[in-house]
Amino acid sequence: MIGTLDVIVLDCPDTRALARFYAELLGGEIVGYDEDWAEVVLPIEGHRPLVAFQQVDDYTAPVWPGQDTPQQVHLDVKVDDLDAGEQAVLAIGATATGSGTETFRVFLDPAGHPFCLIHPND
């Protein structure tokens, strides 16, 4: 195992509205939000994974079941060490995007879906 699923992130035009929807749908609690990001804690032991919402400019909703506009979602995988995590995911077929900060790095899975390795500041 390289890491643990920490956050499921959905792109959206309005973080507050979608956080309220999912908090109601899943019985969760909104633990923080602003214009760009919101998080909902689920009623499960350990409260992980979180469900988070990321504001995207000019958001286009996915088309279901077609793929003209595919679903916008990515996984955040928590690791103890970003460098070791990066080496491990590259070894199993991920592609580095070169995007990230001191606390996260963005990769593509073999099918091109983005995911992040994260090492939150504790």
N, CA, C and O atoms as CSV, one atom per row, in Angstrom:
chain,resi,resn,atom,element,x,y,z
A,1,MET,N,N,0.855,-1.180,0.000
A,1,MET,CA,C,0.000,0.000,0.000
A,1,MET,C,C,0.890,1.229,0.000
A,1,MET,O,O,1.842,1.320,0.775
A,2,ILE,N,N,0.575,2.166,-0.869
A,2,ILE,CA,C,1.334,3.415,-0.972
A,2,ILE,C,C,0.756,4.473,-0.052
A,2,ILE,O,O,1.510,5.218,0.573
A,3,GLY,N,N,-0.565,4.558,0.047
A,3,GLY,CA,C,-1.207,5.575,0.879
A,3,GLY,C,C,-2.638,5.192,1.195
A,3,GLY,O,O,-3.082,4.087,0.883
A,4,THR,N,N,-3.363,6.122,1.823
A,4,THR,CA,C,-4.769,5.902,2.179
A,4,THR,C,C,-5.630,6.976,1.549
A,4,THR,O,O,-5.214,8.128,1.425
A,5,LEU,N,N,-6.845,6.588,1.147
A,5,LEU,CA,C,-7.766,7.547,0.558
A,5,LEU,C,C,-8.166,8.551,1.627
A,5,LEU,O,O,-8.707,8.170,2.665
A,6,ASP,N,N,-7.905,9.827,1.384
A,6,ASP,CA,C,-8.125,10.856,2.385
A,6,ASP,C,C,-9.273,11.786,2.010
A,6,ASP,O,O,-10.085,12.145,2.863
A,7,VAL,N,N,-9.342,12.176,0.746
A,7,VAL,CA,C,-10.351,13.140,0.319
A,7,VAL,C,C,-10.840,12.780,-1.082
A,7,VAL,O,O,-10.038,12.473,-1.963
A,8,ILE,N,N,-12.156,12.818,-1.286
A,8,ILE,CA,C,-12.759,12.711,-2.610
A,8,ILE,C,C,-13.165,14.121,-2.994
A,8,ILE,O,O,-13.948,14.754,-2.285
A,9,VAL,N,N,-12.643,14.623,-4.109
A,9,VAL,CA,C,-12.828,16.024,-4.482
A,9,VAL,C,C,-13.673,16.119,-5.740
A,9,VAL,O,O,-13.361,15.502,-6.759
A,10,LEU,N,N,-14.749,16.899,-5.658
A,10,LEU,CA,C,-15.609,17.133,-6.815
A,10,LEU,C,C,-15.469,18.582,-7.265
A,10,LEU,O,O,-15.594,19.503,-6.458
A,11,ASP,N,N,-15.206,18.783,-8.559
A,11,ASP,CA,C,-15.201,20.126,-9.125
A,11,ASP,C,C,-16.630,20.638,-9.187
A,11,ASP,O,O,-17.567,19.859,-9.366
A,12,CYS,N,N,-16.799,21.949,-9.039
A,12,CYS,CA,C,-18.145,22.513,-9.051
A,12,CYS,C,C,-18.081,24.026,-9.239
A,12,CYS,O,O,-17.012,24.621,-9.110
A,13,PRO,N,N,-19.221,24.651,-9.543
A,13,PRO,CA,C,-19.251,26.103,-9.674
A,13,PRO,C,C,-19.481,26.823,-8.346
A,13,PRO,O,O,-19.126,27.995,-8.222
A,14,ASP,N,N,-20.073,26.144,-7.340
A,14,ASP,CA,C,-20.439,26.791,-6.070
A,14,ASP,C,C,-20.156,25.820,-4.920
A,14,ASP,O,O,-20.939,24.902,-4.676
A,15,THR,N,N,-19.050,26.019,-4.221
A,15,THR,CA,C,-18.625,25.087,-3.170
A,15,THR,C,C,-19.638,25.011,-2.030
A,15,THR,O,O,-19.900,23.927,-1.510
A,16,ARG,N,N,-20.196,26.125,-1.644
A,16,ARG,CA,C,-21.133,26.137,-0.512
A,16,ARG,C,C,-22.403,25.363,-0.820
A,16,ARG,O,O,-22.872,24.574,-0.001
A,17,ALA,N,N,-22.951,25.590,-1.993
A,17,ALA,CA,C,-24.203,24.909,-2.361
A,17,ALA,C,C,-23.999,23.401,-2.451
A,17,ALA,O,O,-24.827,22.633,-1.960
A,18,LEU,N,N,-22.905,22.970,-3.074
A,18,LEU,CA,C,-22.696,21.538,-3.220
A,18,LEU,C,C,-22.334,20.889,-1.879
A,18,LEU,O,O,-22.720,19.747,-1.628
A,19,ALA,N,N,-21.607,21.594,-1.026
A,19,ALA,CA,C,-21.312,21.063,0.312
A,19,ALA,C,C,-22.601,20.877,1.108
A,19,ALA,O,O,-22.767,19.861,1.782
A,20,ARG,N,N,-23.509,21.839,1.038
A,20,ARG,CA,C,-24.795,21.696,1.738
A,20,ARG,C,C,-25.571,20.491,1.218
A,20,ARG,O,O,-26.147,19.731,1.996
A,21,PHE,N,N,-25.581,20.320,-0.112
A,21,PHE,CA,C,-26.285,19.186,-0.712
A,21,PHE,C,C,-25.734,17.859,-0.192
A,21,PHE,O,O,-26.496,17.005,0.260
A,22,TYR,N,N,-24.407,17.685,-0.254
A,22,TYR,CA,C,-23.815,16.410,0.157
A,22,TYR,C,C,-23.864,16.204,1.663
A,22,TYR,O,O,-23.966,15.065,2.118
A,23,ALA,N,N,-23.794,17.267,2.445
A,23,ALA,CA,C,-23.947,17.121,3.895
A,23,ALA,C,C,-25.333,16.570,4.213
A,23,ALA,O,O,-25.482,15.702,5.073
A,24,GLU,N,N,-26.323,17.069,3.529
A,24,GLU,CA,C,-27.690,16.584,3.730
A,24,GLU,C,C,-27.848,15.159,3.195
A,24,GLU,O,O,-28.435,14.307,3.862
A,25,LEU,N,N,-27.334,14.903,2.015
A,25,LEU,CA,C,-27.457,13.590,1.393
A,25,LEU,C,C,-26.783,12.498,2.211
A,25,LEU,O,O,-27.339,11.411,2.369
A,26,LEU,N,N,-25.592,12.774,2.733
A,26,LEU,CA,C,-24.781,11.752,3.393
A,26,LEU,C,C,-24.813,11.814,4.916
A,26,LEU,O,O,-24.184,10.996,5.587
A,27,GLY,N,N,-25.552,12.791,5.465
A,27,GLY,CA,C,-25.590,12.931,6.916
A,27,GLY,C,C,-24.302,13.475,7.479
A,27,GLY,O,O,-23.976,13.226,8.640
A,28,GLY,N,N,-23.565,14.213,6.676
A,28,GLY,CA,C,-22.284,14.763,7.095
A,28,GLY,C,C,-22.419,16.154,7.676
A,28,GLY,O,O,-23.516,16.695,7.814
A,29,GLU,N,N,-21.278,16.711,8.008
A,29,GLU,CA,C,-21.216,18.048,8.592
A,29,GLU,C,C,-20.191,18.874,7.828
A,29,GLU,O,O,-19.069,18.423,7.599
A,30,ILE,N,N,-20.575,20.074,7.437
A,30,ILE,CA,C,-19.640,20.975,6.768
A,30,ILE,C,C,-18.656,21.476,7.824
A,30,ILE,O,O,-19.058,22.059,8.831
A,31,VAL,N,N,-17.367,21.244,7.587
A,31,VAL,CA,C,-16.356,21.624,8.575
A,31,VAL,C,C,-15.555,22.846,8.154
A,31,VAL,O,O,-14.689,23.310,8.896
A,32,GLY,N,N,-15.834,23.356,6.996
A,32,GLY,CA,C,-15.162,24.566,6.549
A,32,GLY,C,C,-15.435,24.814,5.091
A,32,GLY,O,O,-15.525,23.885,4.288
A,33,TYR,N,N,-15.567,26.080,4.759
A,33,TYR,CA,C,-15.742,26.392,3.352
A,33,TYR,C,C,-15.406,27.846,3.089
A,33,TYR,O,O,-15.459,28.699,3.976
A,34,ASP,N,N,-15.060,28.096,1.837
A,34,ASP,CA,C,-14.915,29.454,1.321
A,34,ASP,C,C,-15.326,29.406,-0.145
A,34,ASP,O,O,-15.938,28.430,-0.579
A,35,GLU,N,N,-15.012,30.407,-0.891
A,35,GLU,CA,C,-15.451,30.456,-2.293
A,35,GLU,C,C,-14.789,29.377,-3.151
A,35,GLU,O,O,-15.370,28.941,-4.145
A,36,ASP,N,N,-13.571,28.937,-2.777
A,36,ASP,CA,C,-12.803,28.022,-3.614
A,36,ASP,C,C,-12.811,26.569,-3.150
A,36,ASP,O,O,-12.475,25.674,-3.926
A,37,TRP,N,N,-13.191,26.320,-1.888
A,37,TRP,CA,C,-13.035,24.967,-1.330
A,37,TRP,C,C,-14.008,24.776,-0.181
A,37,TRP,O,O,-14.257,25.703,0.590
A,38,ALA,N,N,-14.554,23.582,-0.067
A,38,ALA,CA,C,-15.400,23.231,1.077
A,38,ALA,C,C,-15.172,21.765,1.408
A,38,ALA,O,O,-14.829,20.969,0.534
A,39,GLU,N,N,-15.367,21.405,2.692
A,39,GLU,CA,C,-15.174,20.026,3.121
A,39,GLU,C,C,-16.350,19.568,3.969
A,39,GLU,O,O,-16.876,20.314,4.795
A,40,VAL,N,N,-16.748,18.322,3.744
A,40,VAL,CA,C,-17.802,17.687,4.526
A,40,VAL,C,C,-17.213,16.457,5.206
A,40,VAL,O,O,-16.625,15.595,4.552
A,41,VAL,N,N,-17.376,16.383,6.527
A,41,VAL,CA,C,-16.971,15.212,7.300
A,41,VAL,C,C,-18.134,14.238,7.298
A,41,VAL,O,O,-19.275,14.628,7.546
A,42,LEU,N,N,-17.852,12.971,7.020
A,42,LEU,CA,C,-18.883,11.944,6.974
A,42,LEU,C,C,-19.060,11.299,8.344
A,42,LEU,O,O,-18.128,11.286,9.148
A,43,PRO,N,N,-20.247,10.766,8.615
A,43,PRO,CA,C,-20.506,10.144,9.915
A,43,PRO,C,C,-19.955,8.718,9.988
A,43,PRO,O,O,-20.698,7.766,10.225
A,44,ILE,N,N,-18.653,8.588,9.784
A,44,ILE,CA,C,-17.994,7.291,9.851
A,44,ILE,C,C,-16.813,7.385,10.811
A,44,ILE,O,O,-16.272,8.466,11.044
A,45,GLU,N,N,-16.429,6.262,11.354
A,45,GLU,CA,C,-15.305,6.237,12.287
A,45,GLU,C,C,-14.060,6.787,11.602
A,45,GLU,O,O,-13.730,6.384,10.486
A,46,GLY,N,N,-13.383,7.693,12.260
A,46,GLY,CA,C,-12.191,8.295,11.694
A,46,GLY,C,C,-12.455,9.455,10.756
A,46,GLY,O,O,-11.536,10.203,10.424
A,47,HIS,N,N,-13.699,9.615,10.324
A,47,HIS,CA,C,-14.127,10.729,9.464
A,47,HIS,C,C,-13.371,10.814,8.140
A,47,HIS,O,O,-13.315,11.891,7.546
A,48,ARG,N,N,-12.799,9.734,7.669
A,48,ARG,CA,C,-12.103,9.753,6.396
A,48,ARG,C,C,-12.643,8.641,5.527
A,48,ARG,O,O,-12.937,7.561,6.039
A,49,PRO,N,N,-12.782,8.857,4.253
A,49,PRO,CA,C,-12.357,10.067,3.565
A,49,PRO,C,C,-13.348,11.220,3.754
A,49,PRO,O,O,-14.525,11.008,4.047
A,50,LEU,N,N,-12.848,12.428,3.580
A,50,LEU,CA,C,-13.701,13.612,3.508
A,50,LEU,C,C,-14.278,13.689,2.103
A,50,LEU,O,O,-13.742,13.084,1.174
A,51,VAL,N,N,-15.354,14.422,1.947
A,51,VAL,CA,C,-15.841,14.798,0.627
A,51,VAL,C,C,-15.606,16.301,0.525
A,51,VAL,O,O,-16.071,17.071,1.365
A,52,ALA,N,N,-14.886,16.703,-0.507
A,52,ALA,CA,C,-14.538,18.116,-0.665
A,52,ALA,C,C,-15.024,18.617,-2.020
A,52,ALA,O,O,-15.285,17.843,-2.940
A,53,PHE,N,N,-15.133,19.924,-2.109
A,53,PHE,CA,C,-15.678,20.576,-3.294
A,53,PHE,C,C,-14.746,21.709,-3.683
A,53,PHE,O,O,-14.413,22.572,-2.871
A,54,GLN,N,N,-14.330,21.685,-4.952
A,54,GLN,CA,C,-13.345,22.624,-5.469
A,54,GLN,C,C,-13.994,23.501,-6.533
A,54,GLN,O,O,-14.509,22.994,-7.530
A,55,GLN,N,N,-13.969,24.809,-6.323
A,55,GLN,CA,C,-14.572,25.735,-7.275
A,55,GLN,C,C,-13.714,25.811,-8.526
A,55,GLN,O,O,-12.495,25.962,-8.448
A,56,VAL,N,N,-14.367,25.705,-9.688
A,56,VAL,CA,C,-13.691,25.754,-10.969
A,56,VAL,C,C,-14.348,26.838,-11.808
A,56,VAL,O,O,-15.564,26.832,-12.000
A,57,ASP,N,N,-13.538,27.773,-12.310
A,57,ASP,CA,C,-14.064,28.810,-13.191
A,57,ASP,C,C,-14.599,28.176,-14.470
A,57,ASP,O,O,-14.033,27.203,-14.968
A,58,ASP,N,N,-15.675,28.718,-14.993
A,58,ASP,CA,C,-16.279,28.237,-16.238
A,58,ASP,C,C,-16.576,26.741,-16.192
A,58,ASP,O,O,-16.371,26.018,-17.167
A,59,TYR,N,N,-17.062,26.298,-15.036
A,59,TYR,CA,C,-17.388,24.889,-14.834
A,59,TYR,C,C,-18.401,24.413,-15.873
A,59,TYR,O,O,-19.370,25.109,-16.172
A,60,THR,N,N,-18.170,23.234,-16.413
A,60,THR,CA,C,-19.103,22.576,-17.311
A,60,THR,C,C,-19.518,21.266,-16.664
A,60,THR,O,O,-18.669,20.426,-16.368
A,61,ALA,N,N,-20.791,21.087,-16.445
A,61,ALA,CA,C,-21.292,19.871,-15.810
A,61,ALA,C,C,-21.045,18.660,-16.704
A,61,ALA,O,O,-21.083,18.772,-17.929
A,62,PRO,N,N,-20.790,17.497,-16.091
A,62,PRO,CA,C,-20.614,16.297,-16.890
A,62,PRO,C,C,-21.909,15.898,-17.584
A,62,PRO,O,O,-23.002,16.241,-17.135
A,63,VAL,N,N,-21.768,15.171,-18.680
A,63,VAL,CA,C,-22.910,14.654,-19.416
A,63,VAL,C,C,-22.981,13.158,-19.150
A,63,VAL,O,O,-22.020,12.429,-19.395
A,64,TRP,N,N,-24.110,12.711,-18.655
A,64,TRP,CA,C,-24.261,11.299,-18.338
A,64,TRP,C,C,-25.317,10.689,-19.226
A,64,TRP,O,O,-26.393,11.278,-19.333
A,65,PRO,N,N,-25.105,9.571,-19.865
A,65,PRO,CA,C,-23.951,8.696,-19.710
A,65,PRO,C,C,-22.856,8.950,-20.724
A,65,PRO,O,O,-21.862,8.224,-20.737
A,66,GLY,N,N,-22.999,9.943,-21.564
A,66,GLY,CA,C,-21.995,10.209,-22.594
A,66,GLY,C,C,-20.678,10.669,-22.022
A,66,GLY,O,O,-20.560,10.935,-20.826
A,67,GLN,N,N,-19.691,10.758,-22.888
A,67,GLN,CA,C,-18.358,11.182,-22.468
A,67,GLN,C,C,-17.915,12.468,-23.157
A,67,GLN,O,O,-16.728,12.795,-23.157
A,68,ASP,N,N,-18.868,13.204,-23.747
A,68,ASP,CA,C,-18.488,14.471,-24.366
A,68,ASP,C,C,-17.946,15.430,-23.328
A,68,ASP,O,O,-17.004,16.176,-23.598
A,69,THR,N,N,-18.533,15.416,-22.144
A,69,THR,CA,C,-18.018,16.170,-21.004
A,69,THR,C,C,-17.938,15.182,-19.847
A,69,THR,O,O,-18.929,14.979,-19.145
A,70,PRO,N,N,-16.766,14.558,-19.631
A,70,PRO,CA,C,-16.660,13.522,-18.609
A,70,PRO,C,C,-16.756,14.077,-17.188
A,70,PRO,O,O,-16.699,15.288,-16.972
A,71,GLN,N,N,-16.900,13.180,-16.243
A,71,GLN,CA,C,-17.033,13.556,-14.839
A,71,GLN,C,C,-15.762,14.235,-14.343
A,71,GLN,O,O,-14.657,13.856,-14.731
A,72,GLN,N,N,-15.927,15.257,-13.470
A,72,GLN,CA,C,-14.791,15.975,-12.904
A,72,GLN,C,C,-14.673,15.602,-11.435
A,72,GLN,O,O,-15.386,16.140,-10.588
A,73,VAL,N,N,-13.771,14.679,-11.141
A,73,VAL,CA,C,-13.549,14.239,-9.771
A,73,VAL,C,C,-12.116,13.732,-9.683
A,73,VAL,O,O,-11.582,13.198,-10.655
A,74,HIS,N,N,-11.501,13.896,-8.531
A,74,HIS,CA,C,-10.181,13.302,-8.343
A,74,HIS,C,C,-10.026,12.834,-6.901
A,74,HIS,O,O,-10.740,13.289,-6.008
A,75,LEU,N,N,-9.097,11.932,-6.689
A,75,LEU,CA,C,-8.837,11.390,-5.364
A,75,LEU,C,C,-7.609,12.059,-4.759
A,75,LEU,O,O,-6.634,12.329,-5.461
A,76,ASP,N,N,-7.658,12.324,-3.463
A,76,ASP,CA,C,-6.494,12.759,-2.698
A,76,ASP,C,C,-6.047,11.569,-1.863
A,76,ASP,O,O,-6.821,11.046,-1.061
A,77,VAL,N,N,-4.814,11.144,-2.045
A,77,VAL,CA,C,-4.269,9.997,-1.336
A,77,VAL,C,C,-3.190,10.497,-0.373
A,77,VAL,O,O,-2.178,11.060,-0.791
A,78,LYS,N,N,-3.426,10.282,0.917
A,78,LYS,CA,C,-2.505,10.773,1.947
A,78,LYS,C,C,-1.318,9.825,2.077
A,78,LYS,O,O,-1.492,8.610,2.178
A,79,VAL,N,N,-0.120,10.383,2.073
A,79,VAL,CA,C,1.109,9.611,2.222
A,79,VAL,C,C,1.948,10.210,3.341
A,79,VAL,O,O,1.798,11.379,3.696
A,80,ASP,N,N,2.834,9.386,3.889
A,80,ASP,CA,C,3.729,9.861,4.944
A,80,ASP,C,C,4.877,10.689,4.390
A,80,ASP,O,O,5.418,11.547,5.087
A,81,ASP,N,N,5.253,10.438,3.136
A,81,ASP,CA,C,6.404,11.108,2.523
A,81,ASP,C,C,6.095,11.329,1.047
A,81,ASP,O,O,5.887,10.366,0.308
A,82,LEU,N,N,6.064,12.585,0.612
A,82,LEU,CA,C,5.720,12.876,-0.785
A,82,LEU,C,C,6.741,12.309,-1.763
A,82,LEU,O,O,6.360,11.791,-2.813
A,83,ASP,N,N,8.021,12.395,-1.442
A,83,ASP,CA,C,9.043,11.898,-2.365
A,83,ASP,C,C,8.920,10.383,-2.544
A,83,ASP,O,O,8.955,9.882,-3.668
A,84,ALA,N,N,8.776,9.654,-1.426
A,84,ALA,CA,C,8.630,8.195,-1.507
A,84,ALA,C,C,7.326,7.832,-2.218
A,84,ALA,O,O,7.296,6.899,-3.020
A,85,GLY,N,N,6.248,8.566,-1.927
A,85,GLY,CA,C,4.974,8.319,-2.595
A,85,GLY,C,C,5.074,8.536,-4.087
A,85,GLY,O,O,4.543,7.754,-4.875
A,86,GLU,N,N,5.760,9.608,-4.478
A,86,GLU,CA,C,5.936,9.885,-5.904
A,86,GLU,C,C,6.681,8.751,-6.593
A,86,GLU,O,O,6.260,8.287,-7.652
A,87,GLN,N,N,7.764,8.309,-6.011
A,87,GLN,CA,C,8.523,7.201,-6.607
A,87,GLN,C,C,7.640,5.962,-6.761
A,87,GLN,O,O,7.698,5.273,-7.779
A,88,ALA,N,N,6.824,5.687,-5.745
A,88,ALA,CA,C,5.975,4.493,-5.767
A,88,ALA,C,C,4.895,4.573,-6.841
A,88,ALA,O,O,4.663,3.596,-7.553
A,89,VAL,N,N,4.231,5.726,-6.967
A,89,VAL,CA,C,3.160,5.807,-7.968
A,89,VAL,C,C,3.722,5.833,-9.387
A,89,VAL,O,O,3.100,5.306,-10.309
A,90,LEU,N,N,4.886,6.439,-9.566
A,90,LEU,CA,C,5.508,6.406,-10.893
A,90,LEU,C,C,5.885,4.973,-11.273
A,90,LEU,O,O,5.790,4.587,-12.438
A,91,ALA,N,N,6.311,4.194,-10.282
A,91,ALA,CA,C,6.700,2.803,-10.538
A,91,ALA,C,C,5.514,1.931,-10.965
A,91,ALA,O,O,5.704,0.924,-11.648
A,92,ILE,N,N,4.306,2.304,-10.573
A,92,ILE,CA,C,3.145,1.490,-10.959
A,92,ILE,C,C,2.380,2.070,-12.149
A,92,ILE,O,O,1.295,1.594,-12.481
A,93,GLY,N,N,2.946,3.104,-12.795
A,93,GLY,CA,C,2.351,3.582,-14.041
A,93,GLY,C,C,1.768,4.973,-14.039
A,93,GLY,O,O,1.214,5.397,-15.053
A,94,ALA,N,N,1.869,5.707,-12.939
A,94,ALA,CA,C,1.370,7.089,-12.925
A,94,ALA,C,C,2.310,7.993,-13.724
A,94,ALA,O,O,3.470,7.656,-13.963
A,95,THR,N,N,1.784,9.136,-14.123
A,95,THR,CA,C,2.564,10.151,-14.814
A,95,THR,C,C,2.555,11.416,-13.964
A,95,THR,O,O,1.497,11.865,-13.524
A,96,ALA,N,N,3.717,11.983,-13.737
A,96,ALA,CA,C,3.809,13.238,-12.981
A,96,ALA,C,C,3.352,14.386,-13.871
A,96,ALA,O,O,3.682,14.427,-15.057
A,97,THR,N,N,2.593,15.320,-13.301
A,97,THR,CA,C,2.158,16.488,-14.064
A,97,THR,C,C,3.075,17.679,-13.844
A,97,THR,O,O,3.074,18.619,-14.639
A,98,GLY,N,N,3.859,17.648,-12.772
A,98,GLY,CA,C,4.702,18.786,-12.429
A,98,GLY,C,C,3.964,19.830,-11.617
A,98,GLY,O,O,4.539,20.863,-11.273
A,99,SER,N,N,2.698,19.582,-11.303
A,99,SER,CA,C,1.909,20.514,-10.510
A,99,SER,C,C,1.917,20.096,-9.050
A,99,SER,O,O,1.929,18.907,-8.728
A,100,GLY,N,N,1.909,21.090,-8.171
A,100,GLY,CA,C,1.824,20.800,-6.751
A,100,GLY,C,C,2.445,21.880,-5.901
A,100,GLY,O,O,2.862,22.929,-6.393
A,101,THR,N,N,2.498,21.601,-4.618
A,101,THR,CA,C,3.077,22.518,-3.632
A,101,THR,C,C,3.876,21.680,-2.638
A,101,THR,O,O,4.194,20.522,-2.909
A,102,GLU,N,N,4.198,22.264,-1.493
A,102,GLU,CA,C,4.895,21.523,-0.446
A,102,GLU,C,C,4.015,20.452,0.180
A,102,GLU,O,O,4.524,19.514,0.794
A,103,THR,N,N,2.676,20.583,0.029
A,103,THR,CA,C,1.769,19.635,0.687
A,103,THR,C,C,1.038,18.696,-0.269
A,103,THR,O,O,0.351,17.788,0.198
A,104,PHE,N,N,1.155,18.872,-1.573
A,104,PHE,CA,C,0.517,17.948,-2.508
A,104,PHE,C,C,1.230,17.952,-3.851
A,104,PHE,O,O,1.914,18.911,-4.211
A,105,ARG,N,N,1.055,16.860,-4.582
A,105,ARG,CA,C,1.560,16.722,-5.952
A,105,ARG,C,C,0.484,16.044,-6.792
A,105,ARG,O,O,-0.207,15.140,-6.325
A,106,VAL,N,N,0.354,16.496,-8.041
A,106,VAL,CA,C,-0.690,15.994,-8.933
A,106,VAL,C,C,-0.078,15.016,-9.940
A,106,VAL,O,O,0.975,15.271,-10.523
A,107,PHE,N,N,-0.769,13.897,-10.122
A,107,PHE,CA,C,-0.352,12.859,-11.058
A,107,PHE,C,C,-1.549,12.463,-11.922
A,107,PHE,O,O,-2.689,12.822,-11.628
A,108,LEU,N,N,-1.271,11.722,-12.985
A,108,LEU,CA,C,-2.316,11.142,-13.817
A,108,LEU,C,C,-2.225,9.632,-13.694
A,108,LEU,O,O,-1.135,9.061,-13.707
A,109,ASP,N,N,-3.388,8.987,-13.572
A,109,ASP,CA,C,-3.389,7.521,-13.566
A,109,ASP,C,C,-3.160,7.047,-15.006
A,109,ASP,O,O,-3.128,7.874,-15.917
A,110,PRO,N,N,-2.999,5.736,-15.232
A,110,PRO,CA,C,-2.731,5.259,-16.591
A,110,PRO,C,C,-3.789,5.625,-17.623
A,110,PRO,O,O,-3.494,5.643,-18.818
A,111,ALA,N,N,-5.029,5.920,-17.185
A,111,ALA,CA,C,-6.084,6.320,-18.117
A,111,ALA,C,C,-6.190,7.842,-18.244
A,111,ALA,O,O,-7.049,8.342,-18.969
A,112,GLY,N,N,-5.321,8.582,-17.543
A,112,GLY,CA,C,-5.314,10.034,-17.652
A,112,GLY,C,C,-6.114,10.771,-16.604
A,112,GLY,O,O,-6.211,11.996,-16.669
A,113,HIS,N,N,-6.703,10.065,-15.621
A,113,HIS,CA,C,-7.452,10.730,-14.558
A,113,HIS,C,C,-6.485,11.330,-13.544
A,113,HIS,O,O,-5.535,10.663,-13.133
A,114,PRO,N,N,-6.709,12.575,-13.134
A,114,PRO,CA,C,-5.818,13.171,-12.146
A,114,PRO,C,C,-6.085,12.621,-10.744
A,114,PRO,O,O,-7.214,12.272,-10.401
A,115,PHE,N,N,-5.026,12.554,-9.949
A,115,PHE,CA,C,-5.138,12.288,-8.522
A,115,PHE,C,C,-3.977,12.998,-7.835
A,115,PHE,O,O,-2.970,13.318,-8.465
A,116,CYS,N,N,-4.130,13.236,-6.555
A,116,CYS,CA,C,-3.107,13.947,-5.798
A,116,CYS,C,C,-2.548,13.077,-4.690
A,116,CYS,O,O,-3.285,12.346,-4.028
A,117,LEU,N,N,-1.248,13.159,-4.493
A,117,LEU,CA,C,-0.643,12.661,-3.269
A,117,LEU,C,C,-0.579,13.863,-2.343
A,117,LEU,O,O,-0.124,14.935,-2.741
A,118,ILE,N,N,-1.032,13.688,-1.111
A,118,ILE,CA,C,-1.043,14.806,-0.175
A,118,ILE,C,C,-0.311,14.428,1.096
A,118,ILE,O,O,-0.314,13.274,1.523
A,119,HIS,N,N,0.308,15.420,1.682
A,119,HIS,CA,C,0.939,15.287,2.995
A,119,HIS,C,C,0.556,16.567,3.745
A,119,HIS,O,O,1.312,17.538,3.771
A,120,PRO,N,N,-0.636,16.545,4.355
A,120,PRO,CA,C,-1.134,17.758,5.009
A,120,PRO,C,C,-0.223,18.213,6.149
A,120,PRO,O,O,0.403,17.405,6.835
A,121,ASN,N,N,-0.172,19.520,6.324
A,121,ASN,CA,C,0.530,20.066,7.494
A,121,ASN,C,C,-0.281,19.727,8.715
A,121,ASN,O,O,-1.459,20.077,8.787
A,122,ASP,N,N,0.311,19.059,9.673
A,122,ASP,CA,C,-0.405,18.679,10.888
A,122,ASP,C,C,-0.163,19.684,11.989
A,122,ASP,O,O,-0.688,19.530,13.092
